[in-house]
Amino acid sequence: MTRLYFHLDMDAFFVSVEELFDPSLKGKPVVVGGRPNERGVVSAASYAARKFGVHSAMPLRTAYKLCPQAIFVDGHRERYVEYSHKVYEVLQRFSPKVDMASIDEAYLDLTGTERLHGTPLQAAHKLHQAVKETTALNCSIGISASRMVAKVASDQAKPNGILWILPGQEASFLAPLDVRKIPGVGKVTEGRLHAVGIRKVGDLAALDAAFLEQHFGKWGLALAGKSHGMDAGGWFDTEVGEGGGPKSISHEHTFMVDTAETAALDGILVRLSEMVARRLRDHDLWARTLQIKLRYSDFSTFTRSRTLDHASQVDAELAAAARDLFHKAWTGKPIRLLGVYAQSLEATEGQTSLIDEGRAEDWRRTLAAVDKIREKYGQDGIISLASGMKAAFRQRVHENPENLPGKDPKKGKLS
């Protein structure tokens, strides 16, 4: 049976949610992330602002130079989480196999659902309408027998469109696109591809896989497969909703003003660790390795990692490791960015050192209750060491790092 995958991506999600609360923003160049004189970066930009070159992760000051007439607004993460949950509830009505790739995008496996939802296009229109009726927000949907192609198709369908790539047409659809359109190809990989004369996906598809492996290692083999529309490399190796999961999970925080205040830095490390731990529990995964990233005022960046005594998804254990790594690496200079990364993910639970076997189940129930409260009331629904911190909110979630070639050849095990 030919697989049928949808990739749904909310259109300018953060901006669109802000427009619901302030309709006067509609149709105008809007930048979400803070004020133009602040240190932060752009979380999202409206389509009107994008026409001036403004994009996410750009410094707010740069965005202002490109589009001084833009309206700069603070982000409201509790609103985005609320509407993301609404979208997820709609998706579950169409398929039990749903993977939220991020707060504003998801993959659905609709294989074998034609008798229930109709043809792929009919199902997509029903889904599109259901999201609109439930949230008053627009989305774009890509359809394909390949998850990777479905993601590219949803991007090509933007804004507010639906694009179905018929089975067998994946390679011809991808061929004229820039290589940067391939999920996982960032600026560095794009530059390396350009250096050997590869600019379009079709250029990539025309090359021998051995050549790509020689120049790019295992990632080259994944690129070869992706250029033909195959789900090769990264999380695309696993079935949607069938035990698949990210290769790593991380959160980063950029401070509005560089800081060397120990309490503030410790608080953010705890907060990031809590958020990473929750994502691990969402995926039923345990981290064997924890890594931190710190970036100083001069943009010099350092990472430090540690193999944990046992695989964990417990907030306190991850936070303790993160703080210890940080204080051993920190020179005392002001910090611009902190990040916490969970790596070497496992699908089996480690033996915890914080609690004995007799209390393990109680601890799991406690964490589940905490997660439910945070799901309903936001990350601040539970008070933690990180509560009360005044650092500017800017975080990124990474669940499919661009340089990862895929899974370990051993059956089903994440490398």
N, C-alpha and C positions, 0 to 999 in steps of 0.2 A: 504494500500500500504506500502510495506517495505521501510523504509527510506534508503537513500544512501548518505553517508557523505565521503568526502575526507579530509584528513589532509595533507597539503603540507608543508614541512620543507626544507628550503634551506640548503645545505650542507656546513658546516664551512663558513657561509656567509661572515663575515667580512674578513676572510683570503682570501676567493675566490675572493672577490672584489679587495683586495689589489693585488692579483696575476694578475688581468686584467691590472693593471697599471704598474706592474713590473713582467713580465713573468719569470724572473730569480728566483722568489720565489717558483715556482711550484715544488712540490715533496719534498720540504725541510721542516725541522721543523721550523715553523714560529709562533711567538707569537705577537699578536696585543695588544697594551695597553701602550707602552712606553719603556723606556730603563731599563735594569735590575738593575741599581743603583738608580732608582726612587722609590718613595713611592707608586705608583699606583698598580693596580691589573690587572690581565689578562682579557681582553675583549673577546678574542677568541684565539684558538690554532688550528693549522693545524693537520690533522690526524697523520702526522709524529711526531709532538710534543706530541700528546696525548699518543703515545706509551711509552713515558718516564714518564707518570703520570701527565703531565701538563693539567690543565683544567681551565675554566673560573672562575673568582672571586678569583683565587689564587694570593697571593702577587707576584709581578714580581720577587722579590729577590728569593723567593722559586722556581719559575719556572726556574730561571737561575741555581740554585743548581741542579735541576733535569735534566736539559738539557742545559748545558753551550754552546753547539754547535748551539743552536737555533738562528734564526735571529729575533731580537726584533725590531718591527716597531711601529710607532705612528698610532693611529686610525684616520680615516678621516670620520667623521659622515656624512658630506654632500654627500659623495659618497654612503654611505649605504642607506641614505634616497632616493637618486636618483634611485638606483637599486631596492629598495623596492617598489617604485612607479611603476617602469616598471613591476615588478612581479604582482602587484595588477591589472594593466591594462590588463594583460594576463588573470588573474583569472576571471575578469568580462566578458570576452568573453565566458566563459564556464558556468557561473551561475550568476544570479543577487543577489544571497544570499551568500555573501562573508563576513567573519569576519576575519580581520587581528588580530590574537592573539598577535603578536609582530611584530617587524620590519622584521623578517625573517620566519614567519610561519603564516598559515591561514587555516581556515576551510571553506569548500564549501559544500552547500547542492545541490546535483545533482539528487534528487528524481524526477522521472518522465521524465528524459532527454534522455532515451535510444534511442528514435527515432531520436534525434538530434545528439547525440554523440556516439551512439553504446553501447556495453556492458560496464560494469564498467572498465574492463581492457583496452578495446579499448579507452575509454574516458581518462583513466589515462595516457596511452601512448601518446595520442594526446596532453594532457596538459603538460606532461613531455617534449615533443619535442618542444612545443610552448615556454615554459620557456627558454629552451636551445637556441633556435633560436633568441629569443628576447634579452636575457641577456648574453649569453655565459656562464651561470652558471649552475651547477648541483643542482638537488633537489631530495628529496625522498618523496614518496606519500604512505599514508596508506588509505585503503578503508574498510568501515564497515557500518553496520546499526546503529552503535553507534559512537558518536563523540569521546568519551573517548578511545574506542578501536582503532579507526582510528588514533588517536595520538600515541598510543603505537605502532601500526603497522608501522607507518612511521619511528619511532625510530629503530625498528627492521629491517627495509628495508635499513637503511643507510650502506654505502654511495651510492647515485645515484641509488636507487632501488624503486620498487613498490611491495606492499604486500596487497593482498585482503583477508580479513577474511570473509568467507562465512557466511551468516545468520544462526544462530544456533550454530556456532562454536566459539563464543566469549569466553565462559568460558574455553573451552579446550585449546584455544590459550593462554589465560592468565595464566592458572594454573601453568605451570613450571617456570614462570618468578619470579624474586625477587620482593618482595612487593614494593621496591623502584621504580619499573617501573610504578606503579600506579600514574597518575598525581595528585599532591597535597600531596604526601607522601614524606616529607623531612627527614632530619637526625633525628630530634626529634621524629617524629611519627614512623620512622623506628626503632629507639631504643626502643620505648615503645612496638611496635609489637614484636620485638625480645625477649623482657623481658617476654612475655607470650607465647613464643614458636612459633610465627608466622613468618616464613621466606619467604615462597613462597605464591603467590597469591592463589594457591590451598589450602594452609593451612587456609587462610582467608575465602575462600568460603565454607569450611567445617564447619565453626563455626556458631552457632546460632546468629541471628541478635540481640537478647536480650542480649547475652553475650558481644557483641561488643558495644552495647549502654551503658551497665553497666560500661565498662572500658574506653570508649572514648566519651560518650555522643552522641549528634546528629551526630557528625563526624563519629562515629562508624556505624551508620545506612547508612551513605553515603558510607563508606568503604565496607559494606556488599553488597550494590548494585553494586559498581564498580568491586568487585571481580567476579561478574557474568557477567560483560560486560555491565552493565546498566549505563545510563547517570545520575548518582545520585550524587548530591552535587556540589558545586561551580557553575561556569557559565554553566556547562553542563545541567542544568535544563531548559535552555531556547532554543528556536529554533534559529538556525543560521540565522541571517539576519531578524529575526522577533521579534524585540523588546528586544532581549537579550542584556545584557551588563555586564560589570565587576561589582564586588561588591565594589571595591575600585580602585583608580588610584593613582600611586605615582611615583615620581622620586627621586633618591638619587645621591649625588655627593661626591666622595672621593677625598680629596685634595692631591696633589702630596707631599706637605709639610704642616704639621699641622700649622694652622694660628689662630691668635687672632686679626687680623686686621678687625676692624668693617666694613669698607667699602667693603672689599672682602666678608665677611660673608653676609652682607646685599645684595650685588649684586647677590650672588649665590642663596639666598632665593628667590629673585625676579625672577631670571631665572628659577628656579625649579617651582615656582608658575605659571609662564607663560606657561611652558610646560605641567603642570598638567591641567591648564585651557583649553588649546587647546585640550587635549585628552578628556576632558569632553564634549567640543563642538562637537568633532568628533562623540561621542556616543550619542549626544543629552541628556546629563545628567547634573544635577545640584547637587552640594555637599551641604549637610546640616552641615557636621562636617569637620573641618580641623585639621590635626595633624602634628606636626613636630617631627623629630628625630634628636638628636645631640649625637655624639660620640666623646669623648675626646681622648687625646694621649694615655692614659692608657687603652683604649678600654671600659671604663665605658660608658654605653649608657642610655639615658633618652628620654622619649617621653612626649609630652604635647599636649593636644587637646582642642578644643573649639567648641561649637555649635554656628554656625553663626546666625545672626539675621534673615536671610532669605537664602534659598538655592541659590547658586550662581555658575556661571561658568565664572565670570569676572576676568581677570588677576589682576587688581588693588585691588579688594576686597580680593582675596585669598592671595595676597602678603602682604597686610596690616595686615591681621590676622596672617600670618606666622611670620612676623617680630616682631609683638607684643608678640606673644607666645615665640619666641626665646629670646628676650631681657629680658623677665621676668624670664626665666629659666637659661640663660647663666651665669656661674660663672666668666667669664673672662679668663678662661684657654684656651689654644690652642685647636682648633677643628680639628678632623680628618675627620669627615663625617657629612653631613647635609642631611636631607630628608624631603620632603613635601608630605603629604598624603591627598587625598580627600576621605571622607567616608560618610556613610549614604546617598547614592546616590538616587536621585529622578528623575522621568521622567517628572516632571512639574516644571515650572519656578517659582522662588521666587520673591517677590516684592523687587526690588533693592533700596538701600538707597542712592546710588550715583547719580541716575538719576531719573527724574520724568517720568510719563507715556508718556508725549508728546515727550520725547527724546529717549524712550526705543528702538524704531525701528531703529533710526539713530545709536544708539550704537551697536545694533546687526549687522547692515550692516558694520559698521566700523570693528568690530571683525572678521566678515567673510572675509573682504578684507585683513586684517592683516594675517589671516590664509592662504589665497591663496598665498600671497607673500612669507610667510615662507615655504609653500609647494613647491614653485617653486625655491626659492633661499636659503632655509635652515633657521634654527632658527635665524640666525643673519641677515636675510633679512630685518628685522625691528629693528631699534635701540631702546633699552630700557635702563632702569637703569642698567641692568646686562651687557650691552655690554661693551667690552673692558676689561673684567675680564681675568686675566691670569692664573686662577686656571686650573690644569690639568683636561682634560675631562674624566670623568668616571661616567656614569650614568646607572641606571637600571630602567626598567619599570616593575611595578607590577600590574597586572590586575586580578589576581586570587589567592589571598593569600592562602597558603596551609591549614590554620587552620579554614577556613570558611566552615560551614556545608551546606550552600545552601541558598535558598530563604525563605522569610517569608511565612508561610502557607497562608496568605491572598493573594488573586488572584493577580498575576502579579506584586506585589510590592516588591521592593528590600528591604531587611532588613537592 
